[in-house]
Amino acid sequence: MTTIGKAEPAAAKQSNRVTSIDAFRGFTVLSMIFVIQVAGYTNLPLTMSWFGSPPVSTFKHAADAVGATTGIGLTFTDLVAPFFVFIVGMVIPLSKRRRGGEWWMHVGRRTIMLILLGVVYISLALGSAHEWGGLSYWWGILQAIGVAYFMGAASMLLPRWQRWILVIVIASFHLFMSLNFNWWLHLGNPQNGYWTIANLSGDPLRPLTIHCTPWASISYGLITIVGTVLGESLLSKSHKTIITHSLIIGAVLCAVGYAIHLYDWPVFAMNKDTVSASYSIFTSGVSALAFLIFYLIMDVGKYQRWAWAFIVFGSNALLGYFLQPIVRIFVDALGFKPYYAGLSGWYGMFIGLVWTALLWVVLLWCNKRNIYWRI
């Protein structure tokens, strides 16, 4: 169920959490909030070709490059969603062990809630800009996370080696469907508007493609399944096991994903919009290596205080994510929109950081009062 408030004593809550996962999750949510804010800005720094994309800032999606038509490429921004679903997979074995017999009921409730909350979030975000006309049956990132979470949880019925076979099957199936059936990746007419309660003449299929098509979400499920494998390594509490598995998973999947990316350019290329097989495999490997950095510093090296800013987001990720449109409504009502809209360059980056810091302060206030949102 959705829980807002003092769900459990702070000390008990902290003892059940892995600090390096919270920090990695917090870094991911903080990055997500920042890149969402600067998405509409122009002339952002670090603009170049990323894995075959047209020239684009790494703080934008490869598909957002000027003149881009295919979405090919991989920027830092394109890593944010894979990082998050990988972390979802990592905590599944920990959650399963903690909840015992109640776990499957929890999985069903959480999957449904993520999908429903995704509809609410996008409707709220678009509604704040269009006089509450954004209500529709959206398929966005939270819905994709819901599917990925369920796939990761269901994969726990299989032993580890069979999960790797499942990863290969999912990647192969997604690739086959992508090459042979246009509806697998593309729905509706992009020249038409989205169908919403305020635009009944819009294309009724386009709301199902706000992030990716519902069925293409299985590629995010692949990433989550890989995350469950590394998550099981955490149960060993062995530094050697966790480091070894992170390195092997990271190196092998990065190599395989990149090889597929190059094999039949541009057909097999990395593409976040279509969640291509090369994209999901490569970013699974990058996610494992990124987690390893946090683990080495925080759990092996015991340097933890530096990551406190990340943990503010990581320990209350869902509330932090939903605060974006809510805080934006209040900020706009106070007349501050002209000061953060339509910016560019390094000044736009600075305002993006200011916006992220504002949300961080609001979430810190919530955390200190034990206001957490769990599902």
Secondary structure as a PSIPRED ss2 file (coil, helix, strand):
# PSIPRED VFORMAT (PSIPRED V4.0)

   1 M C   1.000  0.000  0.000
   2 T C   1.000  0.000  0.000
   3 T E   0.000  0.000  1.000
   4 I E   0.000  0.000  1.000
   5 G E   0.000  0.000  1.000
   6 K C   1.000  0.000  0.000
   7 A C   1.000  0.000  0.000
   8 E C   1.000  0.000  0.000
   9 P C   1.000  0.000  0.000
  10 A H   0.000  1.000  0.000
  11 A H   0.000  1.000  0.000
  12 A H   0.000  1.000  0.000
  13 K H   0.000  1.000  0.000
  14 Q H   0.000  1.000  0.000
  15 S H   0.000  1.000  0.000
  16 N C   1.000  0.000  0.000
  17 R C   1.000  0.000  0.000
  18 V C   1.000  0.000  0.000
  19 T H   0.000  1.000  0.000
  20 S H   0.000  1.000  0.000
  21 I H   0.000  1.000  0.000
  22 D H   0.000  1.000  0.000
  23 A H   0.000  1.000  0.000
  24 F H   0.000  1.000  0.000
  25 R H   0.000  1.000  0.000
  26 G H   0.000  1.000  0.000
  27 F H   0.000  1.000  0.000
  28 T H   0.000  1.000  0.000
  29 V H   0.000  1.000  0.000
  30 L H   0.000  1.000  0.000
  31 S H   0.000  1.000  0.000
  32 M H   0.000  1.000  0.000
  33 I H   0.000  1.000  0.000
  34 F H   0.000  1.000  0.000
  35 V H   0.000  1.000  0.000
  36 I H   0.000  1.000  0.000
  37 Q H   0.000  1.000  0.000
  38 V H   0.000  1.000  0.000
  39 A C   1.000  0.000  0.000
  40 G C   1.000  0.000  0.000
  41 Y C   1.000  0.000  0.000
  42 T E   0.000  0.000  1.000
  43 N C   1.000  0.000  0.000
  44 L C   1.000  0.000  0.000
  45 P C   1.000  0.000  0.000
  46 L C   1.000  0.000  0.000
  47 T E   0.000  0.000  1.000
  48 M E   0.000  0.000  1.000
  49 S C   1.000  0.000  0.000
  50 W C   1.000  0.000  0.000
  51 F C   1.000  0.000  0.000
  52 G C   1.000  0.000  0.000
  53 S C   1.000  0.000  0.000
  54 P C   1.000  0.000  0.000
  55 P C   1.000  0.000  0.000
  56 V E   0.000  0.000  1.000
  57 S E   0.000  0.000  1.000
  58 T C   1.000  0.000  0.000
  59 F C   1.000  0.000  0.000
  60 K C   1.000  0.000  0.000
  61 H C   1.000  0.000  0.000
  62 A H   0.000  1.000  0.000
  63 A H   0.000  1.000  0.000
  64 D H   0.000  1.000  0.000
  65 A C   1.000  0.000  0.000
  66 V C   1.000  0.000  0.000
  67 G C   1.000  0.000  0.000
  68 A C   1.000  0.000  0.000
  69 T C   1.000  0.000  0.000
  70 T C   1.000  0.000  0.000
  71 G C   1.000  0.000  0.000
  72 I E   0.000  0.000  1.000
  73 G C   1.000  0.000  0.000
  74 L C   1.000  0.000  0.000
  75 T C   1.000  0.000  0.000
  76 F C   1.000  0.000  0.000
  77 T H   0.000  1.000  0.000
  78 D H   0.000  1.000  0.000
  79 L H   0.000  1.000  0.000
  80 V H   0.000  1.000  0.000
  81 A H   0.000  1.000  0.000
  82 P H   0.000  1.000  0.000
  83 F H   0.000  1.000  0.000
  84 F H   0.000  1.000  0.000
  85 V H   0.000  1.000  0.000
  86 F H   0.000  1.000  0.000
  87 I H   0.000  1.000  0.000
  88 V H   0.000  1.000  0.000
  89 G H   0.000  1.000  0.000
  90 M H   0.000  1.000  0.000
  91 V H   0.000  1.000  0.000
  92 I H   0.000  1.000  0.000
  93 P H   0.000  1.000  0.000
  94 L H   0.000  1.000  0.000
  95 S H   0.000  1.000  0.000
  96 K H   0.000  1.000  0.000
  97 R H   0.000  1.000  0.000
  98 R H   0.000  1.000  0.000
  99 R H   0.000  1.000  0.000
 100 G H   0.000  1.000  0.000
 101 G H   0.000  1.000  0.000
 102 E H   0.000  1.000  0.000
 103 W H   0.000  1.000  0.000
 104 W H   0.000  1.000  0.000
 105 M H   0.000  1.000  0.000
 106 H H   0.000  1.000  0.000
 107 V H   0.000  1.000  0.000
 108 G H   0.000  1.000  0.000
 109 R H   0.000  1.000  0.000
 110 R H   0.000  1.000  0.000
 111 T H   0.000  1.000  0.000
 112 I H   0.000  1.000  0.000
 113 M H   0.000  1.000  0.000
 114 L H   0.000  1.000  0.000
 115 I H   0.000  1.000  0.000
 116 L H   0.000  1.000  0.000
 117 L H   0.000  1.000  0.000
 118 G H   0.000  1.000  0.000
 119 V H   0.000  1.000  0.000
 120 V H   0.000  1.000  0.000
 121 Y H   0.000  1.000  0.000
 122 I H   0.000  1.000  0.000
 123 S H   0.000  1.000  0.000
 124 L H   0.000  1.000  0.000
 125 A H   0.000  1.000  0.000
 126 L H   0.000  1.000  0.000
 127 G H   0.000  1.000  0.000
 128 S C   1.000  0.000  0.000
 129 A C   1.000  0.000  0.000
 130 H C   1.000  0.000  0.000
 131 E C   1.000  0.000  0.000
 132 W C   1.000  0.000  0.000
 133 G C   1.000  0.000  0.000
 134 G C   1.000  0.000  0.000
 135 L C   1.000  0.000  0.000
 136 S C   1.000  0.000  0.000
 137 Y C   1.000  0.000  0.000
 138 W C   1.000  0.000  0.000
 139 W C   1.000  0.000  0.000
 140 G C   1.000  0.000  0.000
 141 I H   0.000  1.000  0.000
 142 L H   0.000  1.000  0.000
 143 Q H   0.000  1.000  0.000
 144 A H   0.000  1.000  0.000
 145 I H   0.000  1.000  0.000
 146 G H   0.000  1.000  0.000
 147 V H   0.000  1.000  0.000
 148 A H   0.000  1.000  0.000
 149 Y H   0.000  1.000  0.000
 150 F H   0.000  1.000  0.000
 151 M H   0.000  1.000  0.000
 152 G H   0.000  1.000  0.000
 153 A H   0.000  1.000  0.000
 154 A H   0.000  1.000  0.000
 155 S H   0.000  1.000  0.000
 156 M C   1.000  0.000  0.000
 157 L C   1.000  0.000  0.000
 158 L C   1.000  0.000  0.000
 159 P C   1.000  0.000  0.000
 160 R H   0.000  1.000  0.000
 161 W H   0.000  1.000  0.000
 162 Q H   0.000  1.000  0.000
 163 R H   0.000  1.000  0.000
 164 W H   0.000  1.000  0.000
 165 I H   0.000  1.000  0.000
 166 L H   0.000  1.000  0.000
 167 V H   0.000  1.000  0.000
 168 I H   0.000  1.000  0.000
 169 V H   0.000  1.000  0.000
 170 I H   0.000  1.000  0.000
 171 A H   0.000  1.000  0.000
 172 S H   0.000  1.000  0.000
 173 F H   0.000  1.000  0.000
 174 H H   0.000  1.000  0.000
 175 L H   0.000  1.000  0.000
 176 F H   0.000  1.000  0.000
 177 M H   0.000  1.000  0.000
 178 S H   0.000  1.000  0.000
 179 L H   0.000  1.000  0.000
 180 N H   0.000  1.000  0.000
 181 F C   1.000  0.000  0.000
 182 N H   0.000  1.000  0.000
 183 W H   0.000  1.000  0.000
 184 W H   0.000  1.000  0.000
 185 L C   1.000  0.000  0.000
 186 H C   1.000  0.000  0.000
 187 L C   1.000  0.000  0.000
 188 G C   1.000  0.000  0.000
 189 N C   1.000  0.000  0.000
 190 P C   1.000  0.000  0.000
 191 Q C   1.000  0.000  0.000
 192 N C   1.000  0.000  0.000
 193 G C   1.000  0.000  0.000
 194 Y E   0.000  0.000  1.000
 195 W C   1.000  0.000  0.000
 196 T E   0.000  0.000  1.000
 197 I C   1.000  0.000  0.000
 198 A C   1.000  0.000  0.000
 199 N E   0.000  0.000  1.000
 200 L C   1.000  0.000  0.000
 201 S C   1.000  0.000  0.000
 202 G C   1.000  0.000  0.000
 203 D E   0.000  0.000  1.000
 204 P C   1.000  0.000  0.000
 205 L C   1.000  0.000  0.000
 206 R H   0.000  1.000  0.000
 207 P H   0.000  1.000  0.000
 208 L H   0.000  1.000  0.000
 209 T H   0.000  1.000  0.000
 210 I C   1.000  0.000  0.000
 211 H C   1.000  0.000  0.000
 212 C C   1.000  0.000  0.000
 213 T C   1.000  0.000  0.000
 214 P C   1.000  0.000  0.000
 215 W H   0.000  1.000  0.000
 216 A H   0.000  1.000  0.000
 217 S H   0.000  1.000  0.000
 218 I H   0.000  1.000  0.000
 219 S H   0.000  1.000  0.000
 220 Y H   0.000  1.000  0.000
 221 G H   0.000  1.000  0.000
 222 L H   0.000  1.000  0.000
 223 I H   0.000  1.000  0.000
 224 T H   0.000  1.000  0.000
 225 I H   0.000  1.000  0.000
 226 V H   0.000  1.000  0.000
 227 G H   0.000  1.000  0.000
 228 T H   0.000  1.000  0.000
 229 V H   0.000  1.000  0.000
 230 L H   0.000  1.000  0.000
 231 G H   0.000  1.000  0.000
 232 E H   0.000  1.000  0.000
 233 S H   0.000  1.000  0.000
 234 L H   0.000  1.000  0.000
 235 L H   0.000  1.000  0.000
 236 S C   1.000  0.000  0.000
 237 K C   1.000  0.000  0.000
 238 S C   1.000  0.000  0.000
 239 H H   0.000  1.000  0.000
 240 K H   0.000  1.000  0.000
 241 T H   0.000  1.000  0.000
 242 I H   0.000  1.000  0.000
 243 I H   0.000  1.000  0.000
 244 T H   0.000  1.000  0.000
 245 H H   0.000  1.000  0.000
 246 S H   0.000  1.000  0.000
 247 L H   0.000  1.000  0.000
 248 I H   0.000  1.000  0.000
 249 I H   0.000  1.000  0.000
 250 G H   0.000  1.000  0.000
 251 A H   0.000  1.000  0.000
 252 V H   0.000  1.000  0.000
 253 L H   0.000  1.000  0.000
 254 C H   0.000  1.000  0.000
 255 A H   0.000  1.000  0.000
 256 V H   0.000  1.000  0.000
 257 G H   0.000  1.000  0.000
 258 Y H   0.000  1.000  0.000
 259 A H   0.000  1.000  0.000
 260 I H   0.000  1.000  0.000
 261 H H   0.000  1.000  0.000
 262 L H   0.000  1.000  0.000
 263 Y H   0.000  1.000  0.000
 264 D C   1.000  0.000  0.000
 265 W C   1.000  0.000  0.000
 266 P C   1.000  0.000  0.000
 267 V C   1.000  0.000  0.000
 268 F C   1.000  0.000  0.000
 269 A C   1.000  0.000  0.000
 270 M C   1.000  0.000  0.000
 271 N E   0.000  0.000  1.000
 272 K C   1.000  0.000  0.000
 273 D C   1.000  0.000  0.000
 274 T C   1.000  0.000  0.000
 275 V C   1.000  0.000  0.000
 276 S C   1.000  0.000  0.000
 277 A H   0.000  1.000  0.000
 278 S H   0.000  1.000  0.000
 279 Y H   0.000  1.000  0.000
 280 S H   0.000  1.000  0.000
 281 I H   0.000  1.000  0.000
 282 F H   0.000  1.000  0.000
 283 T H   0.000  1.000  0.000
 284 S H   0.000  1.000  0.000
 285 G H   0.000  1.000  0.000
 286 V H   0.000  1.000  0.000
 287 S H   0.000  1.000  0.000
 288 A H   0.000  1.000  0.000
 289 L H   0.000  1.000  0.000
 290 A H   0.000  1.000  0.000
 291 F H   0.000  1.000  0.000
 292 L H   0.000  1.000  0.000
 293 I H   0.000  1.000  0.000
 294 F H   0.000  1.000  0.000
 295 Y H   0.000  1.000  0.000
 296 L H   0.000  1.000  0.000
 297 I H   0.000  1.000  0.000
 298 M H   0.000  1.000  0.000
 299 D H   0.000  1.000  0.000
 300 V H   0.000  1.000  0.000
 301 G C   1.000  0.000  0.000
 302 K C   1.000  0.000  0.000
 303 Y C   1.000  0.000  0.000
 304 Q C   1.000  0.000  0.000
 305 R H   0.000  1.000  0.000
 306 W H   0.000  1.000  0.000
 307 A H   0.000  1.000  0.000
 308 W H   0.000  1.000  0.000
 309 A H   0.000  1.000  0.000
 310 F H   0.000  1.000  0.000
 311 I H   0.000  1.000  0.000
 312 V H   0.000  1.000  0.000
 313 F H   0.000  1.000  0.000
 314 G H   0.000  1.000  0.000
 315 S C   1.000  0.000  0.000
 316 N C   1.000  0.000  0.000
 317 A H   0.000  1.000  0.000
 318 L H   0.000  1.000  0.000
 319 L H   0.000  1.000  0.000
 320 G H   0.000  1.000  0.000
 321 Y H   0.000  1.000  0.000
 322 F H   0.000  1.000  0.000
 323 L H   0.000  1.000  0.000
 324 Q H   0.000  1.000  0.000
 325 P H   0.000  1.000  0.000
 326 I H   0.000  1.000  0.000
 327 V H   0.000  1.000  0.000
 328 R H   0.000  1.000  0.000
 329 I H   0.000  1.000  0.000
 330 F H   0.000  1.000  0.000
 331 V H   0.000  1.000  0.000
 332 D H   0.000  1.000  0.000
 333 A H   0.000  1.000  0.000
 334 L C   1.000  0.000  0.000
 335 G C   1.000  0.000  0.000
 336 F C   1.000  0.000  0.000
 337 K H   0.000  1.000  0.000
 338 P H   0.000  1.000  0.000
 339 Y H   0.000  1.000  0.000
 340 Y C   1.000  0.000  0.000
 341 A C   1.000  0.000  0.000
 342 G C   1.000  0.000  0.000
 343 L C   1.000  0.000  0.000
 344 S E   0.000  0.000  1.000
 345 G H   0.000  1.000  0.000
 346 W H   0.000  1.000  0.000
 347 Y H   0.000  1.000  0.000
 348 G H   0.000  1.000  0.000
 349 M H   0.000  1.000  0.000
 350 F H   0.000  1.000  0.000
 351 I H   0.000  1.000  0.000
 352 G H   0.000  1.000  0.000
 353 L H   0.000  1.000  0.000
 354 V H   0.000  1.000  0.000
 355 W H   0.000  1.000  0.000
 356 T H   0.000  1.000  0.000
 357 A H   0.000  1.000  0.000
 358 L H   0.000  1.000  0.000
 359 L H   0.000  1.000  0.000
 360 W H   0.000  1.000  0.000
 361 V H   0.000  1.000  0.000
 362 V H   0.000  1.000  0.000
 363 L H   0.000  1.000  0.000
 364 L H   0.000  1.000  0.000
 365 W H   0.000  1.000  0.000
 366 C H   0.000  1.000  0.000
 367 N H   0.000  1.000  0.000
 368 K H   0.000  1.000  0.000
 369 R C   1.000  0.000  0.000
 370 N C   1.000  0.000  0.000
 371 I C   1.000  0.000  0.000
 372 Y E   0.000  0.000  1.000
 373 W E   0.000  0.000  1.000
 374 R E   0.000  0.000  1.000
 375 I C   1.000  0.000  0.000
